[in-house]
Amino acid sequence: MQMKKKESIAFGIALIFVVMIFAGCASKSTELLAQDPNHMNNDQLLEYFYRLNDEIEKQEKQTGPSFGIGIGGIGRSVGGGVGVGTGGTAYTADDLRERRIEVRMELKRRGIQP
């Protein structure tokens, strides 16, 4: 019984850690998208454009291999597992790309070349 409790606690901590990582990644994109480029001066708009580029690049960049451990139980059974991933999701940030196009058009309208 003592071992099950320790495994459950370890699994809970690992799950919380994963959720926090995903929330952190999403919050950066959400923060960028919440800003209104139409109310920025020229310097702020140009800086915003480059921050969008950087965030898109971060989200698309491949990462190294990942390693994961899982523990779970059903009834009287307890099981565990180990996984190794090749890394990187290689997904695109579509919302950020759309905003970058809007910002690029605003820069063009103002006569600024990024």
Summary of the structure (lengths in Angstrom):
residues: 114
radius of gyration: 21.2
end to end distance: 62.6
largest distance: 70.0
contacts: 259
relative contact order: 0.17
helix: 62%
strand: 16%
